[in-house]
Amino acid sequence: MAQPATDAASIPWPPPAAPSTPGVGRAAQKAVPSRGTSRGRAAPGSTAPRRSVHPGPSTLQISGSITALATPFDAKGAIDLGAWRRLVRAQLEGGTQGLVVAGSTGEAAALEPDEFAELLATAVAEVAGAVPVLAGTGGSNTAKVVRATRQAAGLGADAALVVAPPYVRPTQEGMRRHFLEVAEEGGLPVVLYNVPTRTACDLLPETVEQLASHQRIVGIKEARAEPERMAALLGLCGPGFSVLSGDDPTACRAMLAGADGCISVASNVVPRSFRALCDLARRGETEAAGRLDRELSALYAFLGIEPNPIPAKALLAALGQCEDVLRLPLLPLSAAAREGLADMVRTVQRSERSHAEPARA
């Protein structure tokens, strides 16, 4: 199964000029309407004292088609900033409603701190406030995650995507305290990220419910595919908390059930088509959304044929958008898997042509 990375149509972009809040991206300063009911969060602009570096509640609402960007490397394995800028621009032109920098699809574990900073700063500059930029700052050490999140805040990110701590297998209470510490001390709104196949731990819905009441925890990317898991989270949707699918093959079903959007791998190569899918599903157009989802099912399968982002990088390279270069221990797509690459390129191109005029965020 493909591991995706995910309508911010409710957010008025670009936001009007407003007094700046140190370290908080412009999206995080804008109050926006959303589906669902309020869960009793403090009003935007609250000045109630807190020990957090950002005393007020976040008003950022993240929704729609959000791409977990692949990180392009050149033939020598260095960051390819030219390709990176092209990828970001292609996403904006395709109608993508949010970007994740240095997530799993971006080979975050293989990036040096200065590379992370360069990628994030460049993306923020290219986006120029058009859509929210989320920085992948998660890790297994809470203090390091706080530092990375503060760095991302200083570079202009709008939020941090923070994965459940991988490898160390914390308890639910350990995860709860980890995320609270990052929310209190990291200087950015936090989107939780649960992907047990990568982390060896599972952030349970009851723990998410406890965390969702925090004023600076603004959503969750849930990568478990079971409908029961998504159903257990959907009651948390509201103006202060977004529930996002993190699984491309089941994202349509999740959004038809009420999820706010998807953080996606597939949208790296089909940004227009995936935006259309999110729009249809979030409007409840079941038949049309299902038809487009079925059209994309072969792509979902291809993206899961080897570990993410190997197939995605191969497709991007075949489309002429970057080199097919990954960092060890990841290797380029195997010869056996490449047998279907040419057909998949044609499928992607045909799909994008059919959605040549995407709706805008």
N, C-alpha and C positions, 0 to 999 in steps of 0.2 A: 504494500500500500504506500502510496506517495505520502511523504511527510511534507506538508506545506510549510510553508514556513511554519495576509488574510487579505450607510452612505453617509460618509461624513457630509452628505448633502445638507444636513441640518446646520453645519458650521458655516457662517458667512466668511468666505475667504476672498481677498486678503482681509485680515482684521483691521479695523480702524486704529489710528494711533491711540495709544493709551500709556499711562505712566508705567514705566518698566519695573518689573520685579526682578531683582538680581538673580541670575542663574536660571530663570524660568523662560522657556521658549514662548513666542508670541501666542501660539495656540492655547497654551495653558492659562492665559490671562483672559480668555474670552468666554463669557457665559453664553451657553447655547441651549436651545430647547431640545428635547429628545422624546422618544416613545417611552411608554411606561409611566409608573407613578413614583413620586419622590419617596425615599426611604428615610426621611428625617435628617438629611444632611444640613449643616450650617449654611446660611445664605452666602452666596458669592460676595467676597469682599469682607467677610467676617474678620475681626481683629482680635478675637479671643486669644489670650496668651497660650503659647505652646512652646515646647523646647525645640521643635523642628526649626531648621534653618529657613523654612518658609511657613510663617505662622498661619496663613489663611488656607481655606479649603481649595482644592483644585476645582476648576470649572471646565476642564477639558473633557469633551465627549468624543470618543473614537468609534467610528463605525464605517461600514461599507467595504470596498475592495482595497485591501492594504497589501502591499508587496513586501515580502522578506527578500531583499535584494541579494543576488549573488555578488561576490567580490571578484572583480576581474584582475588577473595577474598577467604580466607580459611573458614572453618566451623565456626570460631568465628567472621568472618567479617573483618579480617585484610587483608592487601595486601599479596597475595601469590606470592612472588618473584620467587620461583621455577617454578610455573606454568607460570608466566609472561615470563621468559626466554624461556621456552618450546614453548610458543605461538609465540614469536618473531622468534625463530629458524625455526619453522614449516612454517612460512610465507616466510622466505628467501629460504628455501628448495623448497617451492612451486612456486618460481619464481616471487613473489610479488615485485613490482618496487618502492614501497614507503610505509611508515608506518606513521599513525597518532596516537600519544599518547595523551590521555585525550581529546578525542572528545566526542560527544554525546553518541556514542556507548561505550566509555570508562567510562561512568558515571562521567564525569568531575565535575558536580555540587556536587557530593557526596564526592569528594576527598579533603583532607586537603592539605595545601601548601607543607608540608614536604613529603606527599605521592606522590604528583605530581612530586616533584623533584626527589624522589627515582625511580619512574617509568621511567621518562625521562632519567636520568643518566644511568640506567640499560639498557634501550633500545639502547641508543647511544653506549654503550660499546659492547653490543651484535652484533649490526649491523656493527660496526667498519668500517664505510664508504662505505659499500656495496650498500646501497640505501639511498635516502634522508629520514630524520626523521623530521616530522612536529609535532609541539607541539600545542595543543589546548589551546590558551591563552585568548579566548574571554570572554566577560562579559558585564555588563551594566554600568560600571563605567570606563571611559576612562583612568584615572590615574592608576587604579588598573590593567587594561589590559596592559598598558605600563610597569608597574613593573613586571607583570607575563611574559611578552615577554622578558624583559631584563634578568630575571632569566633563561628562556629557552635558551637564547643566551649563557649565561655563562655556561650552562650545555651541550652545544654542539649541540643543535638542528640546523637543516639546514634552517628551515622556521617556521613561526607561522601561524596556521590556526585560523583566527579570525572571529567569527560569528557576524552577525549584532546584535547590542545590544538588548538582549531579555527583554521583559516585559515593558520597559520604553517607547516604541513606539516613537522613534525619527523621526524627519522629514528627508527628503532626504538630506538637507543641514547638519543636525546634524550628520547623518551617514557619509557623505563625510568628515566632519571635524574630526570625531572620527577616521576613518581609516587613514587619513593623519597624525594625531598625532601619532598613533601607528607606522606607517611606518617611520616617522621622528625620533622618540625618542625610539623605542623599541629595536633597534639593530639587527633586523632580517628581511629578506624578508617576505612579508605578502601575504598570500593567503586569499582572501575574502571568506566568507561563507554565502550564502543566503538560509535560510530554514524557510519561513514564518509560517509554521504549528507549529513550536516550538517558534518562537520569537515574533510573532504578529506584525512584520514589514516586509516590502518587499523592498529589495535593487534593485531599478529599473535599467534597462539597461543603461539609459542615465547617471545615477550616476556612474555606473560601468565604463562607457567610460571615464568619467572625472578622475576617480581614476586610470585607467589603464595606463595613461600617466606618473604616478609617477614611478621613477626609481626603487623603492624598493617594489612596489606592483606587484607581479609576476603571479597572477592568480586568478581565482574564482572557488569555488565549488558551482554550482547552483543546488539546490535540487527541484526546481519546475519542474513538469513533462511535462508541455505543450510544444509541439514542437515550438510554436511561441516564447516562452521565450528563448529557446536555440538558435533558428535562429537569434534572436536579439543580441546575444552575440558572435556568431561565427566569425563575422567580426573583432573581437578584437584579435583573435588568431595570434600569431607571436612569434619571437624569445624571446621577453621579457614578454610575457603574455600568460598563458595557460587557456583554458576554460575546466573545468572538470565537468562531470555529478556528481550529488550527489544523484541520484535516481536509484537504481539498476534496477527496471523493465523497465526503458526507457533509460538506459545507452547505450545499443547496438545501438538503433536508433540515439542517440546523437552522438556517435562516427562515425557511418556511414555517418552522416551529416558533420563531421569535428571536433568534440570535441576531445580534446587531451587525454582523459582518464576518469577514474571514481574513486572517493573515495567511497569505497564500504563497506557495512556490510556483504554481502554474502561471500565475499572473506575471512572472518574469518574462514569459514568452508569449502570453496571450492577454496583455493588459486590457485591451478593448473588450474582448469576449468575456473576460472574468468580471469586468465592471458591469457589463450587460447582465450577466448572471446574477450578480449581487442585487442590482436594481430590481430585476424581475422577482427574485425570491423575497426580497424585503417588502415589496408591494403586495405580496401574496398571490402573484400570478402563477399559480401552481403548474398549469399545463405548459405555458411557454418556458418557465424556468426549468421544468423537468426535461423538456425537449433539448434545450441548450446544454443542460448538464449531461445528458446522454451523449450529445455530440462531443463533449470534452472528455468522456470517460476513457477513451483510448489514450489521451494525453496523460490523464491521471495515472493510468497503469504504466505507461512508459517512464514517468518520473519516479516510479517506485521500483523499477526493475533492478536498480542498484542503489546503494545508500545516497541520500540527498547530501550535497548538491551535484553528484556526479552526472546524472542524466540531464539535469537542468543546464549545467555548464556545456555539455556536449551539444545540446540544442541551441543555446545562445551562440556558440562558436559556429555551428552550421548555418545559422542565420546571419553571420557576419558581424555580431555585436561585441564579441570579445574572443580572446584566445581560449582554447580548451586546455587550460593549465590549472592544476590544483596543487596543494601542498601536501607532502607526505604527513601521515600515512594514507591519505586519499590518492587514488590513481584515476586517470581518465577512463572513460567508459570502455568496457572490455569489447573485444572483437565480436563476440557472440551477440552482445546487446546492440552493437552498432548495426546489425542487419536490418533493424527496423527504423534506423535514424532518418533515412531519406524520405520514407513514407510519412514519418511524423513531422518532418519539416513542411511537407506539402499540406498536411492536415492543419498545422498551425497557421500557415500563410492563408489558407482558404478561410479559416475561421476568422482571422483578423480582417480580411477583406470584407467579410460579410458584416462587420461591425466597424466600418471605417469612420463613422461619425459618432463617437461616444458622447454620452451625456457628460456634462461637466460638474465637478463637485460644487 
